[in-house]
Amino acid sequence: MPADRFIPFPKLVQDVYEIFEAIGLDSWLLQLEFWNMMWYLGNMTEDMVHKVLFDVLRDISGNVLKQYLRGTNYFCRSGLCTFNESALEQATGHFCYADRLSEIKVPALMLSGSVDLIAIPLNVRYVYDRTGAQDKSIRVFGLQYGDSSDYGHDDLTFGVHAAQDVFPAIADWVLERM
């Protein structure tokens, strides 16, 4: 995938959706467990899922896709790194982000959902423990933490209960630092 190419992700999703819609399986498609990778279905309505898929998603650059695929490579144990031919690697040389977490000195709030499969709470704790900020906080959202729902990844911002649970926690954290 050339770094300067963009994958029309929303168009791909829309085309697949339209095929399922034509055969009457669009609601079934939106309820597949596959989406649990992106969000916790118990915290999203079908309308919300539809809105995210068609109004929020944007084209993905080759660079971003390479970063994501490299970061999710189970066998690459070094975590998310720069990759050959990227502008960042050309400017800075090869590095892995996890190796440089101690360089982060600004206040940092790290979030995860209790059933988040992208920013898994254990991985967020790893980042928290290695971040060099003196002022840092970690917050996992979910029923076991007193929230209205369990949370996946995207439903931290788009979920049914995000305005009730997540947004006030972020606002309070920011306001405490003003």
Protein Blocks (a to p, Z undefined) as FASTA:
>chain_A
ZZkbccdfklmmmmmmmmmmmnopmmmmmmpmklmmmpcfklccfklmmmmmmmmpccdd
fklmmmmmmmmmmklonopaddehiaklmmnopadfklmmmmpmbdcdddddfklcklgf
klmmmmmmmpcbfbdcdddddfknopabdcdfklmmmmmklmmmmmmmmmmmmmmmZZ
